[in-house]
Amino acid sequence: MMIMHKRRSFACFIPAILLLFIISTGIISCQKETINFTTPFVDNGTTNIVLVDSSTLELSTIYVDSFPTSGSGVIFAGNYADPQFGKISAESYMQVGLPPAVTFPNGSVFDSVEVILKLNKTYYGDTTRPYTVSVHQLTQALVLSQGQSAFYNISSRTYDPTPLGSTQLTVRPGVTDNISVRLSQAFGQDLFNKLNTNALEIQNIAQFLNYFPGMAFTGSSTNNLVLGFNDSAILRLHYLKPGVITQDAWVDFNITNGNLSFNHITADRSGTPLAALGPGNKQLFSSQTGNAAYSQYISGVMMKIGFPNILNLQSLPRYVRIISAQLLIKPLINSYLPYYTLPPQLMLSTTDQYNLPGATLTVTNPLTGATSSQYGNLFIDNVYGTGTVYTYDVTSYLQSQIAITQNNKNGLLVIPPSPALTFNRVIAGDSKNTLNKTILKVYYVSAP
């Protein structure tokens, strides 16, 4: 369905473009199923600018098979239950290497061992409740298979279910910095003894990784919170040096290969609008999910916006070409709450029937000619919610699509700039949604 609005006629092209910004705020969409035409303006041999307010966008939610999570510089641990996206779980794996050669003074004794984690200020869920993070010993090495270049969200490694150590705390965003997890005394004593006796297990990195393949980080299943940490975790062994005054000293085991650190992310969508989405059903149209489409790449879903009727523009009387097009993605009212925040930035990536991300939509600065990616210029209406919107210039994209003569399944995918590093999510309504509607506004030139 398209509603066409003619505007005043102009003698030249440049003033017409300027008018677009003046009239765009006064357009109201329509729900009719036929194309309606306004009464033509008096033809003075000038160019007409026509607005088509279209509600024929095709919104759907796409299943993401897998994506790389290794070498990202961030590790996640925790769980939370999202009524719209399901039960999300994150756990991470990393390995540490040997410290430089160390010699303990005679009489030194083991004190304690800990893992020090530095928060990267990424969190998702309820930070008012106590959070528990646990450290487990891997029982499977972090080794890429032949021909494999990365670990993925669906990759995992086995670990001892009994933690080496756990700690509980209440996270204060912006304040909490480092977290210390005290590990088992037995493990620490054994590690100290091997270092002190220069045991076979610490002769080289291969022997050490056979003895201690690495660590897994998990969060309690009842936390309702996922935290992000830098992958610069430190395994620190404390010991006491003898003397008149006993001195505390330590040895650090640091990350040996950050490219092998990775996150394992799972989602149980049972009982949610996305319950039918999965490997056997990789696309759900908005009509199947309450007239809305969903995007949270890290949990395996992304929004697709199609333009199935864009070719119909060419059948309009005196159509010449598209000169401007604006896409307004409107998150549903009450879909973003303190626990479930909107992504501050969202990109649009071209795609086809295979629904794989392609080129990112850019915009050109008319003054400098420089191009840059579009991130939606998110505006949040904190009063009523109806004005919350991501805005994109899709002029060039639609110009290219209308030049394609055959029908296709091309479209735009809605994903964050770093899709594997954020749990923020968005739910947008289609043309039949009564809360908020994603809108396409197309301005084209009409011949006199």
N, C-alpha and C positions, 0 to 999 in steps of 0.2 A: 504494500500500500504506500502510495506517495501522495503527498499534498503539495501542489505547486503554487507558489506565491510570486506574482510579478511585482517588481518594484519600479520606481521612476526610471525613465529613460535618460541616457547620458550620451553626450556627443563623443566622448573619448573613453578609453579603457581605464586609465589611471583613476579618475574620480569614481568610477564604478567600484573599484577595489576598495577605495576608502569608505565607500558607503556600506560595505559588508560589515564592518565593525560597528557601525551605528545602528543597523537594523537587526543585528543578530539577536539582541536581547529581547526583542518583541515578538518572537516567533512561537506559536503554540502548535504542538503536534496534534495529529488527528488519528482516530482509530478506524476510519472507513476503509473498505476493502477495494474500492475503485480509485482510479486516478482522476482527480477533479482539477479543472482548469478555471482560473479566475478570468474575468472579463478583460480582454486585451486593452492595454493603454493605447492612446492615440498614436498611430504610427507616423513619426516625423522623420523617418529615415535614420533613426539612431539605434544604438545597441541597448537591448533590455537585459537586466540582470534578474534572474529568476531563482527563487529559493525552493528547493524540494525538501520538505520536512518528512523524512522517511522513517517508518517504523518496521521496515521489512528486514531488519538485521536478524541473523540466525545465530543465537547464542548456544553454546554447548560446553560441556566439561570433558576434558580429555585425560585419559589415564597415561601417566608417565611410567614407562617400563623401568628405566634405571638411568642413573647419572653418576658421574665420578664424584667422590667425596674425599679422596685421599689428597694429601699435600695442600689442603685448604688453609692451614694455619690455625684452624679452630677445631676444638673437640666439643661434642655435646653429650650431656648426660641428664636423663630425667624422663618423666612421663607426665602426660596430662590428658584429660578427657574433654574433647570438644564436641558439643552436641551436633554440630554441623559437619565436621570433618572426621570425627571418630576418635578412637583412643590412639594417641601418638606416643611412640616410645623411641628413645634415642640412647645409644650406648657407643662408646668409642674405644679404639685400640691404639696402642703405641708401644715402641720399644726404646730402651735406653742402652747406651753403650758403656764401655769401661771408662773409669776416670784415668787421668795420668798416673804413672807409677806412684804408689804411696807406700811409705814405710812408717809403721806405728812405733813410737818410742817404747822401749821395754817397760812393761808394767801398765800399758794402756788397757783399758777395759771398755767393752761395749756399753753404750748408754741407751740409745733408742734409734728408730728409723721412721721416717715420714715421707710423704709425698706432698710437695708444695704445688698448688694449682693457682694460677693467676686468672681471675675473671676478665673476660674481654667486654663486659657490660652488655652482652647479648643474653636476654632471658625472655621466656614466654610462659605465661601462666600466672599463678597466684603467689606472689612473693611474701604475703602476710603469714603464710603457714610455714612451719619448720621444714627444712629441706635436708635430705640425707643423701650424701654421695659416698659410694663404696669403691674400693680399689681391689681388683681381683688379679691373680696371676694367670697369664695366658698359658694354655697347654698346647697351643698350636702356633707355630712361627708365622711372622708377618713376611711372607715370601710371595712375590708375584709369580703366577704360572707362566710358562713359556708362551710368548706372544701377548701376554697381558701387560698393559701399560699403566693401569690404575686399579684401585679398589673402588667399589660402587656402593650406593646406599643399600643394595640388597646383599652385599658381601658381609660376611661375619667370620668370627674366629671363636673357637671354643676356649673356655676358661674355667678355672676352679670355682664352683658355685659358692664356696665358703670364702668370704672376703678376707684379704690380708688385713684390711682395716676399713673402718667407716667413721664418718663424723656427721653430726647433725647441727644445723645452724639456721638462723633466720636471715635471709639475704636482704640487705638494704641497698637497693639500686643506687649507684652513684657514690656509695660509701664503702661497701664491702669490696675489698681488693684481693688479697690472697687468702686461700683456704689451705689449712694444714690437715692432712689425714694421717693420723698415727697408725703405723702398721704393726703387725705381729712381732712380738719380742723374739719368738723362736726364729722367724725368718731373718730378722735383723742380726741376731747372734750368729746364725749360720753364715750369713754374708760377711760379717766381720771376721769370723774365723778363717774363711777362705782367703780373704784379703791378707790377713795377718800371716798366714802360712804359705802364701803364694801357691795356692792349690791349682790343680789342673784346670778347674772350671774358670779361672780368671787369667789363663795364660794368653788367650787371644779372644777376639770378638766372636769368632765362630763357637768356641767352647763356652763362652759366657752366655750367648743367646740360646745355646742348647740347655744350659742350666736355668736361665731365666729369660724365656722368650719375649716377655713384655708384660704390659698391664692393660686391663680392661677397666673402663670407668662406667658405672651404672648409677642410676638414681632410684630411690624407693618408688614402688608402683603406686603408692598412695600420696605422692607429693603434689601432683597436679602442677608441676613446674619443670621446665627444661632450662638448664643453664649452659652457657657457652664459656669455654675456657681457651686461653692461648695454648697452642700445642708445645709450649716451652716448659712443660711440667718437669720438676726436678725430683729425683729420688735421692734423699739426703740421709746419710748414715752418720749418727752422732756417736762420738766416743770421748772418754775422759783421759786426758794426758796426766801422768803422774808428776808430782812436784810438791814443793812446800805448800803451794795453793793449787789444788786440782783445777785444770783448765778444760773447758768444753771445746772440742774441736769437731770437725766434720769432713766428710768426703761426699762429693756430689757425683751422681750418675745422671748425665744429661741425655736428651734426645739424640740418637745417633743418625737417624734418617727420617726427617719430617715428611718426606714424600710417601712414606709407608703408613703414617698415621691416618686413620680414616674413621668415618662415622657410619654406623649402621642404623637406618631409620625405618621403622615399620608403622603401619596404620591399620587398625581394625575398624572398618566402617560399618559394622553391623548396627542396625537400628538408626542409621542416619539417612538423609536424602541421597547419599552417594553409595548406598549399600550394594547396588547392582554394578558399580564400576569396578573393573578389574581386568586381568589379562584376557579373559574371554569376552569382555564387553568394554571396549576401550573408548567409547564415546557415548555420553548421555546428553540428549538435547534438553534445553531448558524446559520444554513441555513435560519432560519426565522427572524433573527435579524442582517442582513448585514454581515454575516460571522464573528460574534463576540459574546462573552459571557460577562456577566456583574456581578459585585459583589459590593454590598453596603448593608450589612446586616441590618443596622439600618433603612433603608428605605424599607426593605422587599424583597431584592433580593440577591441571592448568586450564584456563579459560580460552575458548576459541570464539572469535567473532567472524561470521561470514557475511557476505553481501550478495545473496543469491539473485536479487532483482536489479543489480546495478545496470545490466545491459538494457533494461526497459527505458532508461533515460533517453536512449538514442531514438526511441519511437515517439517521443514527445514532439509536438509540432514546433518546427523552427529551432530545434536543439542544435547547438554548434559545438560546445565543449564545456567541460567542467573547469571552473576557474578557482574554486575554493571548496574545501570539505572539512568539516569538523566533527570529530567523534567525542561524545561525552559519555564516559563510563560512570554510572552512578551507583555506589554501594548501597545496599538495602538499609533502610532505617533500622536501627537496633541490631544490625549484624556485626557492628564493631563496638566492642565494650572495653573497659579497662584491661580485661584479661586477653581479649582477642583484637589486637590493634591492627589498623590498616598498614600495608606497606607504604613507607614514605615516598617510594618511587616505584613505578611500574613501566616496563618497556613493552613495545609492540614488536613482535617478530613475525615476518612473513612465513607462511606455510602453505601446504597443498593437501592433497588427499591423504598423505602419509602422516600429517600432523607432527612433523619434526620442526624445531625452530630453525628459521633461516636468517635472512638479513634483518637487521634492526632498523625500524623506521627512524629517519633523521629529519631534521628541519634545517633550512638554510637561512642564515642571517641576511636580510636584504641589504644591510649597510656594508658588511664585511665580506659577504659571500661564503663565510665559513659554515660548515655543516656540523651538527652535533646531534647526539641521540636525544630522543624525547623521553621524558620521565613522567609526564602526566600533569605536572604543576598541581599537585593535590591541594584542594581547598576543602577544609572540614567545617561544616555548618554545625557549630556546637550548640546552637539554640534550638533549631527545629529538625535538623538532620536532612531535610529535603534538598538542601543546596550542596551537600557534599559531592564532590565530582573530581574525576581525572579528565583532563582535556588534551586532545591530540589533533594535530594537523595531518589529515590523511589525504590531502589533495593529490600529491604525486602518486600515491599508491592507487587511488581510485582511477586516476587518469590512465595508469598502466593496465588496470584490470578491465576497464571499459573498452580497451583496444583489443582485448581477447574476444574473438568472435564466438567461441563455443562455451557452453556452460561448464563449470568446473567446481571443485571443492576447495578452492583457495580461500584464504582467510588470514586473520591475524591472531597470534597467540599472546596472551597477557601474562607476562612473567616478570619477576623482580630482576634488577641488574645482576645480583649475585644469588642466583636461585637456590644454591645449595647451602646458603649461609643464613637464611632468615625463615622464621616460622610465621611471620605476619601473613595474614590472608585476607582475601576480599571475596564478597558475594555480590554479584550485580544482577539486577532485574532485567527481564526482557520486555517486549512491548506490551505484554498482557499482565505484567506485575502491577499490583495496585499501590505498592509502596514507593518504588523508584524505578525509572525506566532508562535504559541505555539508549541514547539518541544519536542519530546521524543527520547532520545538516549539510546539504549539498547546494552550492550556488553554481549555476551555469549560465552561459551566454545564450540568449535567444536571438535568432536573426529577426530583423524587422519585417 
